[in-house]
Amino acid sequence: MVIQIVDEYKAGMRDGRCVYIMGEKVEEVTMHPMLGRAFETLKAGYKLCVSRDPAIRDLHVAQHPEAGESPSRFFITPRTTEDLALRP
């Protein structure tokens, strides 16, 4: 998974998908009272992963051992105790 810019991620959520939660059709996923909170949490994670400050970015991004990409540490299965300690 390649890290996307926050705006690209947000735009991707507005792709015409049909979402229902608790029987209610959700018109705007990123603004829904329940789903919007989850979106804001994900958005904050993406911002940390693309930080211009290497000290911050390196805490949240790691080289994937098989794919060779650099996704959020959240998406990499910990293989060592150090991996687990560094996981957000």
PyMOL Python script that loads the backbone (N, CA, C, O; Angstrom):
from pymol import cmd

cmd.read_pdbstr("""\
ATOM      1  N   MET A   1       0.848  -1.171   0.000  1.00  0.00           N
ATOM      2  CA  MET A   1       0.000   0.000   0.000  1.00  0.00           C
ATOM      3  C   MET A   1       0.898   1.240   0.000  1.00  0.00           C
ATOM      4  O   MET A   1       1.724   1.413   0.896  1.00  0.00           O
ATOM      5  N   VAL A   2       0.741   2.054  -0.953  1.00  0.00           N
ATOM      6  CA  VAL A   2       1.511   3.290  -1.045  1.00  0.00           C
ATOM      7  C   VAL A   2       0.799   4.372  -0.251  1.00  0.00           C
ATOM      8  O   VAL A   2      -0.422   4.506  -0.328  1.00  0.00           O
ATOM      9  N   ILE A   3       1.556   5.136   0.503  1.00  0.00           N
ATOM     10  CA  ILE A   3       0.965   6.214   1.297  1.00  0.00           C
ATOM     11  C   ILE A   3       0.452   7.303   0.367  1.00  0.00           C
ATOM     12  O   ILE A   3       1.171   7.766  -0.519  1.00  0.00           O
ATOM     13  N   GLN A   4      -0.791   7.706   0.573  1.00  0.00           N
ATOM     14  CA  GLN A   4      -1.412   8.755  -0.240  1.00  0.00           C
ATOM     15  C   GLN A   4      -1.406  10.073   0.512  1.00  0.00           C
ATOM     16  O   GLN A   4      -1.358  10.098   1.741  1.00  0.00           O
ATOM     17  N   ILE A   5      -1.454  11.138  -0.215  1.00  0.00           N
ATOM     18  CA  ILE A   5      -1.615  12.456   0.390  1.00  0.00           C
ATOM     19  C   ILE A   5      -3.028  12.521   0.971  1.00  0.00           C
ATOM     20  O   ILE A   5      -3.958  11.931   0.420  1.00  0.00           O
ATOM     21  N   VAL A   6      -3.182  13.227   2.064  1.00  0.00           N
ATOM     22  CA  VAL A   6      -4.476  13.302   2.755  1.00  0.00           C
ATOM     23  C   VAL A   6      -5.602  13.714   1.815  1.00  0.00           C
ATOM     24  O   VAL A   6      -6.685  13.131   1.856  1.00  0.00           O
ATOM     25  N   ASP A   7      -5.361  14.708   0.974  1.00  0.00           N
ATOM     26  CA  ASP A   7      -6.418  15.164   0.058  1.00  0.00           C
ATOM     27  C   ASP A   7      -6.815  14.086  -0.942  1.00  0.00           C
ATOM     28  O   ASP A   7      -7.987  13.976  -1.300  1.00  0.00           O
ATOM     29  N   GLU A   8      -5.853  13.293  -1.396  1.00  0.00           N
ATOM     30  CA  GLU A   8      -6.166  12.202  -2.321  1.00  0.00           C
ATOM     31  C   GLU A   8      -7.026  11.155  -1.626  1.00  0.00           C
ATOM     32  O   GLU A   8      -7.968  10.623  -2.215  1.00  0.00           O
ATOM     33  N   TYR A   9      -6.701  10.866  -0.384  1.00  0.00           N
ATOM     34  CA  TYR A   9      -7.478   9.898   0.375  1.00  0.00           C
ATOM     35  C   TYR A   9      -8.910  10.389   0.559  1.00  0.00           C
ATOM     36  O   TYR A   9      -9.866   9.638   0.366  1.00  0.00           O
ATOM     37  N   LYS A  10      -9.046  11.663   0.936  1.00  0.00           N
ATOM     38  CA  LYS A  10     -10.376  12.237   1.145  1.00  0.00           C
ATOM     39  C   LYS A  10     -11.176  12.220  -0.153  1.00  0.00           C
ATOM     40  O   LYS A  10     -12.358  11.878  -0.147  1.00  0.00           O
ATOM     41  N   ALA A  11     -10.543  12.586  -1.259  1.00  0.00           N
ATOM     42  CA  ALA A  11     -11.223  12.565  -2.560  1.00  0.00           C
ATOM     43  C   ALA A  11     -11.646  11.144  -2.920  1.00  0.00           C
ATOM     44  O   ALA A  11     -12.710  10.932  -3.501  1.00  0.00           O
ATOM     45  N   GLY A  12     -10.809  10.180  -2.572  1.00  0.00           N
ATOM     46  CA  GLY A  12     -11.123   8.786  -2.851  1.00  0.00           C
ATOM     47  C   GLY A  12     -12.349   8.292  -2.105  1.00  0.00           C
ATOM     48  O   GLY A  12     -13.016   7.354  -2.543  1.00  0.00           O
ATOM     49  N   MET A  13     -12.644   8.921  -0.983  1.00  0.00           N
ATOM     50  CA  MET A  13     -13.822   8.542  -0.214  1.00  0.00           C
ATOM     51  C   MET A  13     -15.104   9.084  -0.839  1.00  0.00           C
ATOM     52  O   MET A  13     -16.204   8.675  -0.468  1.00  0.00           O
ATOM     53  N   ARG A  14     -14.959   9.997  -1.779  1.00  0.00           N
ATOM     54  CA  ARG A  14     -16.117  10.591  -2.466  1.00  0.00           C
ATOM     55  C   ARG A  14     -16.231  10.032  -3.877  1.00  0.00           C
ATOM     56  O   ARG A  14     -16.273  10.780  -4.853  1.00  0.00           O
ATOM     57  N   ASP A  15     -16.278   8.725  -3.969  1.00  0.00           N
ATOM     58  CA  ASP A  15     -16.278   8.080  -5.282  1.00  0.00           C
ATOM     59  C   ASP A  15     -17.643   7.534  -5.682  1.00  0.00           C
ATOM     60  O   ASP A  15     -17.748   6.711  -6.592  1.00  0.00           O
ATOM     61  N   GLY A  16     -18.687   7.993  -4.998  1.00  0.00           N
ATOM     62  CA  GLY A  16     -20.035   7.551  -5.346  1.00  0.00           C
ATOM     63  C   GLY A  16     -20.455   6.269  -4.657  1.00  0.00           C
ATOM     64  O   GLY A  16     -21.517   5.722  -4.955  1.00  0.00           O
ATOM     65  N   ARG A  17     -19.634   5.784  -3.739  1.00  0.00           N
ATOM     66  CA  ARG A  17     -19.989   4.541  -3.047  1.00  0.00           C
ATOM     67  C   ARG A  17     -21.292   4.699  -2.273  1.00  0.00           C
ATOM     68  O   ARG A  17     -21.624   5.796  -1.826  1.00  0.00           O
ATOM     69  N   CYS A  18     -22.005   3.636  -2.122  1.00  0.00           N
ATOM     70  CA  CYS A  18     -23.272   3.627  -1.398  1.00  0.00           C
ATOM     71  C   CYS A  18     -23.009   3.038  -0.013  1.00  0.00           C
ATOM     72  O   CYS A  18     -22.667   1.862   0.116  1.00  0.00           O
ATOM     73  N   VAL A  19     -23.170   3.860   1.012  1.00  0.00           N
ATOM     74  CA  VAL A  19     -22.872   3.438   2.372  1.00  0.00           C
ATOM     75  C   VAL A  19     -24.109   3.616   3.240  1.00  0.00           C
ATOM     76  O   VAL A  19     -24.778   4.648   3.201  1.00  0.00           O
ATOM     77  N   TYR A  20     -24.394   2.583   4.025  1.00  0.00           N
ATOM     78  CA  TYR A  20     -25.473   2.641   5.004  1.00  0.00           C
ATOM     79  C   TYR A  20     -24.886   2.310   6.363  1.00  0.00           C
ATOM     80  O   TYR A  20     -24.042   1.423   6.489  1.00  0.00           O
ATOM     81  N   ILE A  21     -25.341   3.031   7.379  1.00  0.00           N
ATOM     82  CA  ILE A  21     -24.946   2.714   8.746  1.00  0.00           C
ATOM     83  C   ILE A  21     -26.181   2.802   9.626  1.00  0.00           C
ATOM     84  O   ILE A  21     -26.869   3.822   9.672  1.00  0.00           O
ATOM     85  N   MET A  22     -26.439   1.712  10.317  1.00  0.00           N
ATOM     86  CA  MET A  22     -27.619   1.608  11.178  1.00  0.00           C
ATOM     87  C   MET A  22     -28.892   1.936  10.405  1.00  0.00           C
ATOM     88  O   MET A  22     -29.775   2.619  10.923  1.00  0.00           O
ATOM     89  N   GLY A  23     -28.990   1.454   9.175  1.00  0.00           N
ATOM     90  CA  GLY A  23     -30.172   1.635   8.348  1.00  0.00           C
ATOM     91  C   GLY A  23     -30.302   2.994   7.687  1.00  0.00           C
ATOM     92  O   GLY A  23     -31.275   3.241   6.973  1.00  0.00           O
ATOM     93  N   GLU A  24     -29.343   3.878   7.911  1.00  0.00           N
ATOM     94  CA  GLU A  24     -29.392   5.230   7.348  1.00  0.00           C
ATOM     95  C   GLU A  24     -28.396   5.341   6.192  1.00  0.00           C
ATOM     96  O   GLU A  24     -27.235   4.954   6.318  1.00  0.00           O
ATOM     97  N   LYS A  25     -28.871   5.876   5.066  1.00  0.00           N
ATOM     98  CA  LYS A  25     -27.970   6.103   3.948  1.00  0.00           C
ATOM     99  C   LYS A  25     -27.068   7.298   4.279  1.00  0.00           C
ATOM    100  O   LYS A  25     -27.542   8.353   4.701  1.00  0.00           O
ATOM    101  N   VAL A  26     -25.787   7.111   4.081  1.00  0.00           N
ATOM    102  CA  VAL A  26     -24.800   8.154   4.378  1.00  0.00           C
ATOM    103  C   VAL A  26     -24.499   8.907   3.090  1.00  0.00           C
ATOM    104  O   VAL A  26     -23.981   8.332   2.133  1.00  0.00           O
ATOM    105  N   GLU A  27     -24.822  10.186   3.070  1.00  0.00           N
ATOM    106  CA  GLU A  27     -24.599  11.001   1.876  1.00  0.00           C
ATOM    107  C   GLU A  27     -23.137  11.416   1.743  1.00  0.00           C
ATOM    108  O   GLU A  27     -22.593  11.410   0.638  1.00  0.00           O
ATOM    109  N   GLU A  28     -22.498  11.773   2.844  1.00  0.00           N
ATOM    110  CA  GLU A  28     -21.115  12.235   2.822  1.00  0.00           C
ATOM    111  C   GLU A  28     -20.345  11.477   3.902  1.00  0.00           C
ATOM    112  O   GLU A  28     -20.430  11.809   5.085  1.00  0.00           O
ATOM    113  N   VAL A  29     -19.597  10.461   3.486  1.00  0.00           N
ATOM    114  CA  VAL A  29     -18.901   9.575   4.417  1.00  0.00           C
ATOM    115  C   VAL A  29     -17.969  10.345   5.346  1.00  0.00           C
ATOM    116  O   VAL A  29     -17.912  10.056   6.541  1.00  0.00           O
ATOM    117  N   THR A  30     -17.250  11.305   4.820  1.00  0.00           N
ATOM    118  CA  THR A  30     -16.259  12.015   5.635  1.00  0.00           C
ATOM    119  C   THR A  30     -16.877  12.986   6.634  1.00  0.00           C
ATOM    120  O   THR A  30     -16.182  13.493   7.515  1.00  0.00           O
ATOM    121  N   MET A  31     -18.168  13.249   6.506  1.00  0.00           N
ATOM    122  CA  MET A  31     -18.834  14.199   7.402  1.00  0.00           C
ATOM    123  C   MET A  31     -19.845  13.527   8.334  1.00  0.00           C
ATOM    124  O   MET A  31     -20.427  14.191   9.191  1.00  0.00           O
ATOM    125  N   HIS A  32     -20.057  12.243   8.178  1.00  0.00           N
ATOM    126  CA  HIS A  32     -21.021  11.532   9.016  1.00  0.00           C
ATOM    127  C   HIS A  32     -20.557  11.578  10.479  1.00  0.00           C
ATOM    128  O   HIS A  32     -19.362  11.448  10.745  1.00  0.00           O
ATOM    129  N   PRO A  33     -21.492  11.761  11.439  1.00  0.00           N
ATOM    130  CA  PRO A  33     -21.097  11.872  12.848  1.00  0.00           C
ATOM    131  C   PRO A  33     -20.253  10.705  13.362  1.00  0.00           C
ATOM    132  O   PRO A  33     -19.336  10.926  14.154  1.00  0.00           O
ATOM    133  N   MET A  34     -20.531   9.477  12.939  1.00  0.00           N
ATOM    134  CA  MET A  34     -19.755   8.327  13.412  1.00  0.00           C
ATOM    135  C   MET A  34     -18.579   8.027  12.486  1.00  0.00           C
ATOM    136  O   MET A  34     -17.454   7.846  12.952  1.00  0.00           O
ATOM    137  N   LEU A  35     -18.827   7.975  11.198  1.00  0.00           N
ATOM    138  CA  LEU A  35     -17.773   7.628  10.249  1.00  0.00           C
ATOM    139  C   LEU A  35     -16.752   8.753  10.105  1.00  0.00           C
ATOM    140  O   LEU A  35     -15.579   8.501   9.833  1.00  0.00           O
ATOM    141  N   GLY A  36     -17.196   9.981  10.287  1.00  0.00           N
ATOM    142  CA  GLY A  36     -16.300  11.127  10.173  1.00  0.00           C
ATOM    143  C   GLY A  36     -15.174  11.084  11.182  1.00  0.00           C
ATOM    144  O   GLY A  36     -14.054  11.495  10.879  1.00  0.00           O
ATOM    145  N   ARG A  37     -15.458  10.589  12.383  1.00  0.00           N
ATOM    146  CA  ARG A  37     -14.409  10.460  13.408  1.00  0.00           C
ATOM    147  C   ARG A  37     -13.344   9.473  12.953  1.00  0.00           C
ATOM    148  O   ARG A  37     -12.149   9.714  13.126  1.00  0.00           O
ATOM    149  N   ALA A  38     -13.776   8.377  12.378  1.00  0.00           N
ATOM    150  CA  ALA A  38     -12.816   7.390  11.870  1.00  0.00           C
ATOM    151  C   ALA A  38     -11.989   8.001  10.747  1.00  0.00           C
ATOM    152  O   ALA A  38     -10.783   7.772  10.666  1.00  0.00           O
ATOM    153  N   PHE A  39     -12.627   8.770   9.890  1.00  0.00           N
ATOM    154  CA  PHE A  39     -11.909   9.429   8.805  1.00  0.00           C
ATOM    155  C   PHE A  39     -10.854  10.380   9.359  1.00  0.00           C
ATOM    156  O   PHE A  39      -9.726  10.409   8.867  1.00  0.00           O
ATOM    157  N   GLU A  40     -11.213  11.156  10.377  1.00  0.00           N
ATOM    158  CA  GLU A  40     -10.268  12.108  10.968  1.00  0.00           C
ATOM    159  C   GLU A  40      -9.071  11.386  11.585  1.00  0.00           C
ATOM    160  O   GLU A  40      -7.944  11.876  11.512  1.00  0.00           O
ATOM    161  N   THR A  41      -9.312  10.226  12.190  1.00  0.00           N
ATOM    162  CA  THR A  41      -8.217   9.435  12.759  1.00  0.00           C
ATOM    163  C   THR A  41      -7.294   8.943  11.654  1.00  0.00           C
ATOM    164  O   THR A  41      -6.072   9.036  11.777  1.00  0.00           O
ATOM    165  N   LEU A  42      -7.870   8.420  10.574  1.00  0.00           N
ATOM    166  CA  LEU A  42      -7.056   7.962   9.443  1.00  0.00           C
ATOM    167  C   LEU A  42      -6.287   9.113   8.822  1.00  0.00           C
ATOM    168  O   LEU A  42      -5.118   8.971   8.463  1.00  0.00           O
ATOM    169  N   LYS A  43      -6.951  10.257   8.697  1.00  0.00           N
ATOM    170  CA  LYS A  43      -6.315  11.427   8.115  1.00  0.00           C
ATOM    171  C   LYS A  43      -5.105  11.850   8.953  1.00  0.00           C
ATOM    172  O   LYS A  43      -4.060  12.204   8.407  1.00  0.00           O
ATOM    173  N   ALA A  44      -5.250  11.812  10.273  1.00  0.00           N
ATOM    174  CA  ALA A  44      -4.136  12.177  11.153  1.00  0.00           C
ATOM    175  C   ALA A  44      -2.971  11.214  10.956  1.00  0.00           C
ATOM    176  O   ALA A  44      -1.813  11.631  10.956  1.00  0.00           O
ATOM    177  N   GLY A  45      -3.273   9.927  10.789  1.00  0.00           N
ATOM    178  CA  GLY A  45      -2.223   8.939  10.538  1.00  0.00           C
ATOM    179  C   GLY A  45      -1.500   9.196   9.233  1.00  0.00           C
ATOM    180  O   GLY A  45      -0.274   9.098   9.176  1.00  0.00           O
ATOM    181  N   TYR A  46      -2.237   9.521   8.183  1.00  0.00           N
ATOM    182  CA  TYR A  46      -1.620   9.832   6.894  1.00  0.00           C
ATOM    183  C   TYR A  46      -0.723  11.061   7.002  1.00  0.00           C
ATOM    184  O   TYR A  46       0.358  11.097   6.414  1.00  0.00           O
ATOM    185  N   LYS A  47      -1.170  12.066   7.751  1.00  0.00           N
ATOM    186  CA  LYS A  47      -0.359  13.273   7.908  1.00  0.00           C
ATOM    187  C   LYS A  47       0.972  12.957   8.580  1.00  0.00           C
ATOM    188  O   LYS A  47       2.009  13.498   8.195  1.00  0.00           O
ATOM    189  N   LEU A  48       0.947  12.089   9.575  1.00  0.00           N
ATOM    190  CA  LEU A  48       2.186  11.706  10.247  1.00  0.00           C
ATOM    191  C   LEU A  48       3.114  10.946   9.300  1.00  0.00           C
ATOM    192  O   LEU A  48       4.334  11.102   9.357  1.00  0.00           O
ATOM    193  N   CYS A  49       2.532  10.129   8.437  1.00  0.00           N
ATOM    194  CA  CYS A  49       3.326   9.319   7.499  1.00  0.00           C
ATOM    195  C   CYS A  49       3.976  10.157   6.400  1.00  0.00           C
ATOM    196  O   CYS A  49       4.981   9.739   5.826  1.00  0.00           O
ATOM    197  N   VAL A  50       3.434  11.303   6.105  1.00  0.00           N
ATOM    198  CA  VAL A  50       3.999  12.147   5.052  1.00  0.00           C
ATOM    199  C   VAL A  50       4.642  13.410   5.612  1.00  0.00           C
ATOM    200  O   VAL A  50       4.909  14.359   4.876  1.00  0.00           O
ATOM    201  N   SER A  51       4.887  13.414   6.921  1.00  0.00           N
ATOM    202  CA  SER A  51       5.498  14.576   7.566  1.00  0.00           C
ATOM    203  C   SER A  51       6.841  14.899   6.912  1.00  0.00           C
ATOM    204  O   SER A  51       7.582  13.999   6.515  1.00  0.00           O
ATOM    205  N   ARG A  52       7.139  16.167   6.806  1.00  0.00           N
ATOM    206  CA  ARG A  52       8.438  16.585   6.257  1.00  0.00           C
ATOM    207  C   ARG A  52       9.555  16.435   7.285  1.00  0.00           C
ATOM    208  O   ARG A  52      10.738  16.471   6.947  1.00  0.00           O
ATOM    209  N   ASP A  53       9.158  16.268   8.545  1.00  0.00           N
ATOM    210  CA  ASP A  53      10.129  16.057   9.610  1.00  0.00           C
ATOM    211  C   ASP A  53      10.476  14.568   9.661  1.00  0.00           C
ATOM    212  O   ASP A  53       9.627  13.757  10.032  1.00  0.00           O
ATOM    213  N   PRO A  54      11.709  14.189   9.296  1.00  0.00           N
ATOM    214  CA  PRO A  54      12.071  12.776   9.268  1.00  0.00           C
ATOM    215  C   PRO A  54      11.925  12.081  10.620  1.00  0.00           C
ATOM    216  O   PRO A  54      11.631  10.886  10.665  1.00  0.00           O
ATOM    217  N   ALA A  55      12.121  12.794  11.704  1.00  0.00           N
ATOM    218  CA  ALA A  55      11.985  12.185  13.029  1.00  0.00           C
ATOM    219  C   ALA A  55      10.553  11.718  13.269  1.00  0.00           C
ATOM    220  O   ALA A  55      10.334  10.678  13.889  1.00  0.00           O
ATOM    221  N   ILE A  56       9.587  12.479  12.783  1.00  0.00           N
ATOM    222  CA  ILE A  56       8.175  12.095  12.923  1.00  0.00           C
ATOM    223  C   ILE A  56       7.827  11.014  11.909  1.00  0.00           C
ATOM    224  O   ILE A  56       7.253   9.984  12.263  1.00  0.00           O
ATOM    225  N   ARG A  57       8.173  11.248  10.655  1.00  0.00           N
ATOM    226  CA  ARG A  57       7.834  10.302   9.582  1.00  0.00           C
ATOM    227  C   ARG A  57       8.403   8.913   9.867  1.00  0.00           C
ATOM    228  O   ARG A  57       7.707   7.914   9.683  1.00  0.00           O
ATOM    229  N   ASP A  58       9.651   8.837  10.311  1.00  0.00           N
ATOM    230  CA  ASP A  58      10.290   7.536  10.525  1.00  0.00           C
ATOM    231  C   ASP A  58       9.667   6.744  11.668  1.00  0.00           C
ATOM    232  O   ASP A  58       9.831   5.526  11.735  1.00  0.00           O
ATOM    233  N   LEU A  59       8.958   7.416  12.563  1.00  0.00           N
ATOM    234  CA  LEU A  59       8.229   6.710  13.616  1.00  0.00           C
ATOM    235  C   LEU A  59       6.983   6.019  13.066  1.00  0.00           C
ATOM    236  O   LEU A  59       6.496   5.055  13.657  1.00  0.00           O
ATOM    237  N   HIS A  60       6.469   6.504  11.942  1.00  0.00           N
ATOM    238  CA  HIS A  60       5.183   6.019  11.428  1.00  0.00           C
ATOM    239  C   HIS A  60       5.276   5.237  10.125  1.00  0.00           C
ATOM    240  O   HIS A  60       4.304   4.603   9.714  1.00  0.00           O
ATOM    241  N   VAL A  61       6.430   5.273   9.475  1.00  0.00           N
ATOM    242  CA  VAL A  61       6.605   4.605   8.186  1.00  0.00           C
ATOM    243  C   VAL A  61       7.770   3.624   8.291  1.00  0.00           C
ATOM    244  O   VAL A  61       8.766   3.901   8.958  1.00  0.00           O
ATOM    245  N   ALA A  62       7.638   2.485   7.632  1.00  0.00           N
ATOM    246  CA  ALA A  62       8.719   1.496   7.643  1.00  0.00           C
ATOM    247  C   ALA A  62       8.778   0.778   6.302  1.00  0.00           C
ATOM    248  O   ALA A  62       7.777   0.695   5.591  1.00  0.00           O
ATOM    249  N   GLN A  63       9.929   0.271   5.965  1.00  0.00           N
ATOM    250  CA  GLN A  63      10.104  -0.513   4.740  1.00  0.00           C
ATOM    251  C   GLN A  63       9.393  -1.846   4.915  1.00  0.00           C
ATOM    252  O   GLN A  63       9.643  -2.560   5.885  1.00  0.00           O
ATOM    253  N   HIS A  64       8.516  -2.182   3.991  1.00  0.00           N
ATOM    254  CA  HIS A  64       7.829  -3.474   4.046  1.00  0.00           C
ATOM    255  C   HIS A  64       8.830  -4.558   3.669  1.00  0.00           C
ATOM    256  O   HIS A  64       9.506  -4.428   2.649  1.00  0.00           O
ATOM    257  N   PRO A  65       8.949  -5.634   4.467  1.00  0.00           N
ATOM    258  CA  PRO A  65       9.970  -6.647   4.216  1.00  0.00           C
ATOM    259  C   PRO A  65       9.790  -7.434   2.921  1.00  0.00           C
ATOM    260  O   PRO A  65      10.758  -7.996   2.407  1.00  0.00           O
ATOM    261  N   GLU A  66       8.582  -7.486   2.387  1.00  0.00           N
ATOM    262  CA  GLU A  66       8.347  -8.278   1.176  1.00  0.00           C
ATOM    263  C   GLU A  66       8.034  -7.411  -0.041  1.00  0.00           C
ATOM    264  O   GLU A  66       8.507  -7.692  -1.142  1.00  0.00           O
ATOM    265  N   ALA A  67       7.248  -6.367   0.152  1.00  0.00           N
ATOM    266  CA  ALA A  67       6.795  -5.551  -0.980  1.00  0.00           C
ATOM    267  C   ALA A  67       7.822  -4.502  -1.392  1.00  0.00           C
ATOM    268  O   ALA A  67       7.828  -4.057  -2.539  1.00  0.00           O
ATOM    269  N   GLY A  68       8.695  -4.102  -0.457  1.00  0.00           N
ATOM    270  CA  GLY A  68       9.689  -3.100  -0.783  1.00  0.00           C
ATOM    271  C   GLY A  68       9.150  -1.669  -0.749  1.00  0.00           C
ATOM    272  O   GLY A  68       9.896  -0.720  -0.991  1.00  0.00           O
ATOM    273  N   GLU A  69       7.886  -1.514  -0.456  1.00  0.00           N
ATOM    274  CA  GLU A  69       7.302  -0.177  -0.346  1.00  0.00           C
ATOM    275  C   GLU A  69       7.444   0.308   1.094  1.00  0.00           C
ATOM    276  O   GLU A  69       7.898  -0.434   1.965  1.00  0.00           O
ATOM    277  N   SER A  70       7.056   1.547   1.335  1.00  0.00           N
ATOM    278  CA  SER A  70       7.149   2.119   2.677  1.00  0.00           C
ATOM    279  C   SER A  70       5.782   2.563   3.177  1.00  0.00           C
ATOM    280  O   SER A  70       5.473   3.754   3.158  1.00  0.00           O
ATOM    281  N   PRO A  71       4.958   1.615   3.624  1.00  0.00           N
ATOM    282  CA  PRO A  71       3.641   1.982   4.139  1.00  0.00           C
ATOM    283  C   PRO A  71       3.716   2.375   5.609  1.00  0.00           C
ATOM    284  O   PRO A  71       4.779   2.331   6.228  1.00  0.00           O
ATOM    285  N   SER A  72       2.578   2.755   6.146  1.00  0.00           N
ATOM    286  CA  SER A  72       2.473   2.997   7.576  1.00  0.00           C
ATOM    287  C   SER A  72       2.854   1.720   8.314  1.00  0.00           C
ATOM    288  O   SER A  72       2.544   0.618   7.862  1.00  0.00           O
ATOM    289  N   ARG A  73       3.520   1.872   9.440  1.00  0.00           N
ATOM    290  CA  ARG A  73       3.876   0.705  10.254  1.00  0.00           C
ATOM    291  C   ARG A  73       2.635  -0.087  10.655  1.00  0.00           C
ATOM    292  O   ARG A  73       2.716  -1.285  10.926  1.00  0.00           O
ATOM    293  N   PHE A  74       1.499   0.581  10.692  1.00  0.00           N
ATOM    294  CA  PHE A  74       0.244  -0.079  11.056  1.00  0.00           C
ATOM    295  C   PHE A  74      -0.069  -1.249  10.127  1.00  0.00           C
ATOM    296  O   PHE A  74      -0.689  -2.226  10.549  1.00  0.00           O
ATOM    297  N   PHE A  75       0.354  -1.159   8.865  1.00  0.00           N
ATOM    298  CA  PHE A  75       0.026  -2.179   7.868  1.00  0.00           C
ATOM    299  C   PHE A  75       1.082  -3.261   7.738  1.00  0.00           C
ATOM    300  O   PHE A  75       0.962  -4.142   6.887  1.00  0.00           O
ATOM    301  N   ILE A  76       2.113  -3.209   8.566  1.00  0.00           N
ATOM    302  CA  ILE A  76       3.164  -4.226   8.516  1.00  0.00           C
ATOM    303  C   ILE A  76       3.020  -5.135   9.736  1.00  0.00           C
ATOM    304  O   ILE A  76       2.992  -4.662  10.872  1.00  0.00           O
ATOM    305  N   THR A  77       2.929  -6.428   9.494  1.00  0.00           N
ATOM    306  CA  THR A  77       2.820  -7.387  10.588  1.00  0.00           C
ATOM    307  C   THR A  77       4.118  -7.392  11.382  1.00  0.00           C
ATOM    308  O   THR A  77       5.182  -7.634  10.814  1.00  0.00           O
ATOM    309  N   PRO A  78       4.053  -7.131  12.681  1.00  0.00           N
ATOM    310  CA  PRO A  78       5.269  -7.154  13.493  1.00  0.00           C
ATOM    311  C   PRO A  78       5.910  -8.538  13.478  1.00  0.00           C
ATOM    312  O   PRO A  78       5.223  -9.546  13.644  1.00  0.00           O
ATOM    313  N   ARG A  79       7.226  -8.587  13.280  1.00  0.00           N
ATOM    314  CA  ARG A  79       7.955  -9.861  13.253  1.00  0.00           C
ATOM    315  C   ARG A  79       8.921  -9.986  14.423  1.00  0.00           C
ATOM    316  O   ARG A  79       9.398 -11.079  14.729  1.00  0.00           O
ATOM    317  N   THR A  80       9.205  -8.868  15.072  1.00  0.00           N
ATOM    318  CA  THR A  80      10.109  -8.871  16.215  1.00  0.00           C
ATOM    319  C   THR A  80       9.490  -8.035  17.329  1.00  0.00           C
ATOM    320  O   THR A  80       8.508  -7.324  17.113  1.00  0.00           O
ATOM    321  N   THR A  81      10.069  -8.126  18.513  1.00  0.00           N
ATOM    322  CA  THR A  81       9.566  -7.300  19.609  1.00  0.00           C
ATOM    323  C   THR A  81       9.805  -5.825  19.311  1.00  0.00           C
ATOM    324  O   THR A  81       9.013  -4.975  19.717  1.00  0.00           O
ATOM    325  N   GLU A  82      10.895  -5.513  18.601  1.00  0.00           N
ATOM    326  CA  GLU A  82      11.157  -4.125  18.220  1.00  0.00           C
ATOM    327  C   GLU A  82      10.077  -3.610  17.265  1.00  0.00           C
ATOM    328  O   GLU A  82       9.590  -2.490  17.417  1.00  0.00           O
ATOM    329  N   ASP A  83       9.701  -4.448  16.263  1.00  0.00           N
ATOM    330  CA  ASP A  83       8.617  -4.073  15.347  1.00  0.00           C
ATOM    331  C   ASP A  83       7.341  -3.758  16.129  1.00  0.00           C
ATOM    332  O   ASP A  83       6.652  -2.776  15.850  1.00  0.00           O
ATOM    333  N   LEU A  84       7.046  -4.597  17.097  1.00  0.00           N
ATOM    334  CA  LEU A  84       5.835  -4.419  17.889  1.00  0.00           C
ATOM    335  C   LEU A  84       5.907  -3.155  18.731  1.00  0.00           C
ATOM    336  O   LEU A  84       4.916  -2.437  18.866  1.00  0.00           O
ATOM    337  N   ALA A  85       7.072  -2.883  19.294  1.00  0.00           N
ATOM    338  CA  ALA A  85       7.249  -1.672  20.105  1.00  0.00           C
ATOM    339  C   ALA A  85       7.117  -0.404  19.266  1.00  0.00           C
ATOM    340  O   ALA A  85       6.665   0.624  19.771  1.00  0.00           O
ATOM    341  N   LEU A  86       7.506  -0.462  17.987  1.00  0.00           N
ATOM    342  CA  LEU A  86       7.448   0.714  17.113  1.00  0.00           C
ATOM    343  C   LEU A  86       6.092   0.894  16.454  1.00  0.00           C
ATOM    344  O   LEU A  86       5.833   1.930  15.842  1.00  0.00           O
ATOM    345  N   ARG A  87       5.233  -0.092  16.571  1.00  0.00           N
ATOM    346  CA  ARG A  87       3.920  -0.013  15.909  1.00  0.00           C
ATOM    347  C   ARG A  87       3.052   1.059  16.551  1.00  0.00           C
ATOM    348  O   ARG A  87       2.961   1.131  17.776  1.00  0.00           O
ATOM    349  N   PRO A  88       2.407   1.901  15.725  1.00  0.00           N
ATOM    350  CA  PRO A  88       1.545   2.962  16.294  1.00  0.00           C
ATOM    351  C   PRO A  88       0.319   2.400  16.963  1.00  0.00           C
ATOM    352  O   PRO A  88      -0.500   3.156  17.486  1.00  0.00           O
TER     353      PRO A  88
END
""", "prot")
cmd.dss("prot")
cmd.show_as("cartoon", "prot")
cmd.util.cbc("prot")
cmd.orient("prot")
